[in-house]
């Protein structure tokens, strides 16, 4: 588990591996919503299993966490 950066905007336009719902998934960080304090991501981008998710920073690391930054 990687610690969440003190500057979430540093993750913009990067691929990250996240752990949530007991699985690891690849996600593309599209935006950081400062008002809601969440990362807006596409999980499993460019696949038939692609979906949008909001990762609320207050829920890290209890509900989700970053396993790795992959690109």
C-alpha positions as CSV (number, residue, x, y, z in Angstrom):
1,X,0.0,0.0,0.0
2,X,1.4,3.4,-1.1
3,X,0.7,6.4,1.1
4,X,-1.6,8.9,-0.6
5,X,0.2,12.0,-1.6
6,X,-0.4,15.2,0.3
7,X,-1.0,16.7,-3.2
8,X,-3.6,14.5,-5.0
9,X,-3.3,16.5,-8.2
10,X,0.1,14.9,-8.6
11,X,-1.9,11.8,-9.6
12,X,-3.7,13.5,-12.5
13,X,-3.5,11.7,-15.9
14,X,-1.7,8.7,-14.3
15,X,-2.6,5.0,-14.2
16,X,-2.8,3.6,-10.7
17,X,-3.5,0.2,-9.3
18,X,-6.1,0.5,-6.6
19,X,-7.4,-2.0,-4.1
20,X,-11.1,-1.9,-3.3
21,X,-13.9,-4.4,-2.8
22,X,-11.3,-7.0,-2.2
23,X,-9.8,-6.8,-5.7
24,X,-7.0,-4.8,-7.4
25,X,-7.9,-2.8,-10.4
26,X,-6.2,-0.4,-12.8
27,X,-7.6,3.1,-12.8
28,X,-6.9,6.2,-14.8
29,X,-7.0,9.4,-12.7
30,X,-9.0,11.9,-14.8
31,X,-9.5,14.7,-12.2
32,X,-9.3,15.7,-8.6
33,X,-12.6,17.2,-7.3
34,X,-11.5,19.6,-4.7
35,X,-15.0,20.5,-3.5
36,X,-15.8,16.8,-2.8
37,X,-12.2,15.9,-2.0
38,X,-12.1,12.9,-4.3
39,X,-10.3,11.5,-7.2
40,X,-12.4,11.0,-10.3
41,X,-11.2,7.8,-12.1
42,X,-12.0,5.4,-14.9
43,X,-11.5,1.9,-13.6
44,X,-10.4,-0.7,-16.1
45,X,-10.1,1.9,-18.9
46,X,-10.6,0.9,-22.5
47,X,-12.0,-2.5,-21.6
48,X,-15.5,-4.0,-21.6
49,X,-15.4,-3.7,-17.8
50,X,-14.7,0.1,-17.7
51,X,-16.6,2.2,-15.2
52,X,-16.4,5.6,-13.6
53,X,-15.7,5.9,-9.8
54,X,-15.1,8.6,-7.3
55,X,-12.4,7.8,-4.7
56,X,-13.0,9.9,-1.6
57,X,-9.8,10.7,0.1
58,X,-11.5,10.5,3.5
59,X,-12.1,6.8,2.8
60,X,-8.5,6.0,2.2
61,X,-7.1,3.6,3.3
62,X,-10.2,1.9,4.9
63,X,-12.3,1.5,1.7
64,X,-9.6,1.8,-0.9
65,X,-5.9,2.4,-1.3
66,X,-3.3,2.8,-4.0
67,X,-1.2,-0.4,-4.5
68,X,1.1,1.1,-7.2
69,X,1.5,3.9,-9.7
70,X,1.8,2.1,-13.0
71,X,2.2,4.9,-15.5
